[in-house]
Amino acid sequence: MSVATTNIQTLAIDTIRALSMDAVQTANSGHPGTPMALAPVAYQVFNKTMTYDPARPHWPNRDRFVLSCGHASMLLYSTLHLAGVKAVDKSGKVLDELSIKLEDIKNFRQIGSVCAGHPEFAEAAGIETTTGPLGAGVSNSVGMAMAEKWLAANYNTDDEVLFDYNTYALCSDGDLMEGVACEAASVAGHLKLDNLCWLYDDNHITIEGDTDLSFSEDVATRFEGLGWNVLRVDDANDTKALAAALEKFHACKDKPTLIIVRSVIGWGAPNKQNTHGAHGAPLGWDEVALAKKAYGLPTDEKFYVPEGVREDFASNVGARGSEASEAWDAVWAKYQKSNPEKAAELEAMFAGKLPEGWDKDIPVFEASEKGDATRNSSGKVLNAIAKNIPFMIGGSADLAPSNKSDLTFEGAGDFLPGQYKGRNLHFGIREHAMSGIVNGLSLSGLRSYAATFFVFSDYMRGGLRLSSIMHQPVIYILTHDSIGVGEDGPTHQPIEHLTACRAIPGMNVFRPGDANEVAECYRAAMNISDHPSMFVLSRQNMPTLDRTKYAAASGCSRGGYILSDCEGTPDVILMGSGSELYMAVDAATELTAAGKKVRVVSMPCMDIFANQDQAYIDSVLPPEVTNRVAVEAGIRMCWDRWIGSKGKFVGMSGFGASGPFDAVYEHFGINTAAVVAAAKG
């Protein structure tokens, strides 16, 4: 049966399909079936519904479009190309060229093309987030919707509305099977995020075959139970039904909306549609030609864009977006005059900069033998910073009293259902969704942070990795960092986690050794605008070092520094981080008394230290000094680079044990005596 038509809307939809098929087939790699199925949805949302200016793709009040089913990336690339979305350079300047050129589409999945296998944030304007790991995009979209609610509550006035945008996320069966999506949906339903719409591609197909193999739940009932407004569209090709459902989303004022769209994967390909053969592999040129014939498009032309298709996008989303962004400019100009202080905050946020004086209240801690847990000093420093960065918000996975991550200064407040002004977020016990949500907040311009116990970073790893891939300056506050957790035992004592997190490229893992190192590590982390940072903090106390006797904690800015030294070349270099640093300090005192020349090196952030020039690294760790000892209540793996093949490690080689923390340390032989013994060899 032919589905050919000369209707411009259908012609535009079929052009999205054909471009997607051609790109996948030319690359001989990719997922053609979902773009073919969802082209009408992308068209209806992007071209007919969204408030988005293709000429200003970073306009602050634009609607957001998230392709959570990132394997269908050609759907996004084709749509952005036809919509005429402009390119933006690294400084934010809009260029007089397309973000996605036809040449990029022709080089889909090839080195150098911005059309990567999955959408990559910052590769091309119009790509709002990196997607691919299923469930990640929808969790990001919850953060984006939360950001709009927070911005509107804090900056809109009765006369000047700067923020009223919506977030749309296109998701698949795979997205909704992933646990992170359910966690994120639960947060969104609880918070009544009526500016969030997920469009669920209910095509009943996954890589292995029909979803009946593994998936039989009633998605609608689940989402109704999560507090969502659930709508259905029985045919993805029915753009009138899609439009009606989207209108109902706009009319709903107390719930997020899920639109369940029944589609046929590979629609139009006579031998492959509605089969898993159309999901993750090219159709073959013969099948592509048959599909184009069914659409009424030239069968022998590749990357063909019929006359009128680009004009259709220009007269819809282009015209609508241009009018909206110009109107916003007028409101913004008025706002800058009537609310200059608030406008200055927003200007800093839009520019990705910190306000002047953001660090003026960072405390300096007095020397103390008793000291404090670094989670406690972290809480004090976090509050000192956040009160001077109005757009810094975050929260914990139900552990704020233990993480010391709650903002307690006057006016901080809580972000709650229908009460979106507060800066303390409550994620509940949903670590995976939390890591995705804070990425969405960061992508929206806010300086976001998330907190939990370090051992549960396992649950967050997908989001941690993506924040680094996307170069987002998210702060992760992870407490209860070692066997120092004590009585809770092996399940709650992180052992391999430091090495695992340090292994994430671009993730700056800070493990400060006393209160003043906490302060300086925060100062360093907040100045990093293009990478995430992780604070790994102790439950138990450690001494606050006397900085009149030891080097200034400002050395933390270089990742590792000489904390104390000797005359001439050291006989041994002792290294440590976090709650074991004082063991190296005490061991140095004992060894010095025994006539040894000792250098102590504090290593709060290996990642930053490794990026220093070789001259500095050698000045801290002279290559000729091979007698080196590191102490850390984790595994050895990441220390070998610094201690060398002749170095010794005092730490863990297996899982922990339940008991008082000091008894646990003694049980595993992590103490000053062990450091001294290792140094003596």
Secondary structure, 3 states (H helix, E strand, C coil): CCCCCCCHHHHHHHHHHHHHHHHHHHHCCCCCHHHHHHHHHHHHHHHHCCCCCCCCCCCCCCCEEEECCHHHHHHHHHHHHHHCCEEECCCCCEEEEECCCHHHHHCCCCCCCCCCCCCCCCCCCCCCCCCCCCCHHHHHHHHHHHHHHHHHHHHCCCCCCCCCCCEEEEEEHHHHHCHHHHHHHHHHHHHCCCCEEEEEEECCEECCEEHHHCCCCCHHHHHHHCCCEEEEECCCCCHHHHHHHHHHHHHCCCCCEEEEEECCCCCCCCCCCCCHHHCCCCCCHHHHHHHHHHHCCCCCCCCCCCCCHHHHHHHHHHHHHHHHHHHHHHHHHHHHHHCHHHHHHHHHHHHCCCCCCCCCCCCCCCCEEEEEEHHHHHHHHHHHHHCCCCCEEEEECCCHHHHCCCCCCCCCCECECCECCCCEEECCCCHHHHHHHHHHHHHCCCEEEEEEEHHHHHHHHHHHHHHHHCCCCCEEEEECCCHHHHHHCHHHCCCCHHHHHHCCCCCEEECCCCHHHHHHHHHHHHCCCCCCEEEECCCCEEEECCCCCCCCHHHHHHCCEEEECCCCCCCEEEEECHHHHHHHHHHHHHHHHCCCCEEEEECCCHHHHHCCCHHHHHHHCCCCCCCEEEECCCCCHHHHHHHCCCCEEECCCCCCCCCCHHHHHHHCCCCHHHHHHHHHC
